[in-house]
Amino acid sequence: MSDTAPTQKQQLRDISRRLMRLDSGKQHAFLSQLAAKGVNLAMLPIMRQERKRAPLSFAQARLWFLWRMDPSSAAYNISATVRVRGQLQPRALQQAFDMLVARHSALRTVFRQEGEQAEQIVHDPQPAVLRHVILAGDDREGQARELARQEASLPFDLEAGPLMRAALLTLDESNHFLVVSLHHIVADGWSMGVLVDEFWKLYAASACGEEPALPEPEIDYADYAEWQRLWMSAVDGERQVGYWTRRLADPAVLQLPIDRPRPAVPDLAGSALRIPLDRALADGLRALARRHRTTLFAVLLASFKLLLYRYTGQSDINIGVPVANRHRDEARGVIGLFVNTQVLRTQIDGRTAIADVIAVVHAATVEAQENQDLPFERLLEILQPTRSLSQNPLFQVLYNHQRRRASASPPDRTGLQIETIDTEVDTVKFDLALDTEEGMSGEIRAIFTYATALFEAATIERLAAHWTTILKAMVADDAQGIADVALLSEQELGQLRQWNRAADETASSSFTPVHRTVARLAAETPDAPALVFGDDEISYAELNRRANRLAHHLIRLGVGRDDLVGVSARRSPHLVAALLAILKAGAAYLPLDPEHPARRQVGTLRNAGARVVLVDGGWFGVDTAAGWRRGRSARCDRSRQGERKRSRDRGGANQPCLCDLHLWLHRHPQGRRGRTWSVRHALRGDGRALRHGSALARAALPVLHLRRRP
């Protein structure tokens, strides 16, 4: 048996070598013959071809396209910074980088496109770019950190190269910062681990006058890129394409509650929040994973999905998950862009328990691993999802989990000590991302990165606190329903108690409801802009007139104090006027998603007991037996009806309508057993919320910018 295995391996190598010498048409025929003979094509190794020109991998092709769209962007830079203490030898440092470039062809690759298809071109080894800066002055530490940040944010020229650069920042003779930056098109996170490990071994050999004892990489990245395209077209592509197209048909866009309107063009500015999990919680999460016979990754992914479900109310949630894609032995020690992104889609049922969600997520991860070779970029070509310059297709949120490997350090004989410097996050590729890392001693660190164009830092801090609350709930009782998990922290509960004090403690408050504030501002500053919607600008006086007109019409329809009025309309100035009108009439509004099926909206209206619903286009009554029925017609924008109708209503438009407001918002979420349950937000006479929610916003009402929805 010991002699058979090497013989089989050599035979497979010979077959692969012969395969790669054929043209594409003959390759497909040859693979079909092998499959017919019972050869397991998955066992065929990737062979080194010593190519100087090769096609781009699918991931490279996407990054090449993005770079050509914006060559000055640093969004796809990868950077690592370490502090080096000890007597560093600059000559040995340069030699180590030079040997890295010689060993890994990706580090001396550039990209060109002369026809329809781009190529990667491998250059002969050249000395690596190593910039040495000797710092002076009092704040050398601050200078070093700022220079490291600048170095990491410099763009690369993919056509001219080089696509790796290094900088040595010397604070004094025994204290240095070493900054290494690469473009993502030639490296990934795994590659950085390979680079750091090999670099210090090469440095030690050079510093001590020894020959490096590193085995040569089995393949070059160009070999993998060519193999990937052959494999997807001839071997396993059809099966995996079928799986992912079924899995990701009609994906839903995640509607995160954002603080600012989404810009029309991409804004990659970002920031990060780092949070450590305490050791007891980390141990509890690992125990939870063991009980469910799954991984810590699956448990943490389930927690993130639960968080997004609670924040959005959406049951269909897609999350992008990067996978190393290094399951082939010959790829493990190669620097290059192997990482793939999988879209893990699951349905969350509000009636289920936490344990059920973990099981669903576990099953999805297992299936995804069985179909991990299909490149994300190829999937985009096939699915052709709706594109947007400001949002990623298929998923808008990313999750990544890693186990920290033992840090590659200089051998003891070099006399050096290194310390990793956390890189500042100032660019992002997604609306929101969560990265978790499991340390060597079992600790778990998390980092939320987010688009600052969309989110305030305080919002992400609350979101992270709510995620931690979910984690604790999962560990405490995984049998409880996901709808029963309380998100609010003790601090938030305390704030609610403060808002909900008795009337005698709040009687002197100057807080007034929003509809009264609008009426006051309409009287004080009638021409000041209240709403800006695209090119339209509406003054406080006009907004108040519209709201009064609708309020009087509601009252004529019989709407009164504590009644419910459904609202199913897209964002527009008319929607704002309608909400104000409902409050002026003394009623509460029941918000409905206009994108939901009409049957679902009717069911919610029936259960809530709403008598009237406002939809885009007019007022409708609700027939509890037959669903929607047309009621007395009145357009949402009553100002657009005929002049005769406008004149008839003018008196009501100018007459203030400011009923005392008790019930102001009625939410109707679904319980864990399928039954709907009511959450009523009430106001006292002083305008403060009493129960089940935060106080109504204290609206000074500056200009409110609404974004257009298609």
Buried (B, 14 or more C-beta within 10 A) or exposed (E): EEEEEEEEEEEBEEBBEEBBEBEEEEBBEBBEEBEEEEBEBEEBBBBBBEBBEBBBBBBBBBBBEBBEEEEEBBBBBBBBBBBBEBEBBEEBBBBBBBBBBBBBBBBBBBBEEEEEEBBBBBBEBEEBBBEEBEBEEEEBEEBBBEBBBEBBBEBBEBBEBBBBBBBBBBBEEBBBBBBBBBBBBBBBBBBBBBBBBBBBBBBBBBBEEEEBEBEEBBBBBBBBBBBBBBBBBBBBBEEBBEBBEEBBEEBEBBEBEBEBEBEEEBBBEBBBBEBEBEEEBBBBBBEBBEEBEBBBBBBBBBBBBBBBBBBBBBEBBBBBBBBBBBEBEBBBBBBBBBBBBBBBBBEBBBBBBBBBBBBBBBEBBEBBEEBBBBBBBBBBEEBEBEEBEBBBBBBBBBBBBBEEEEBBBBBEEBEBEBEEBEBBBBBBBBBBBBBBBBEEEEBBBBBBBBBBBBBEEEBBEBBBBBBBBBBBBBBEEBEBBBBEBEBBBEEBEEBBEEBBEEEEEBEEBEBBBBBBBBBBBBEEEBEBBBBBBEEEEBBBBBBBBBBBBBBBBBBEBEBEEBBBBBBBBBBBBBBBBBBBBBBBBBBBBBBBBBEEEEEEBBBBBBBBEBBBBBBEEEBBBBEEEEBBEEBEEBBBBBBEBEEEBBEEBEEBBEEEBBBEBBBBBBBBEBEBEEEEEBEBBBBBEBBBBBEBBEBBEBBEBEEBEBEEEE
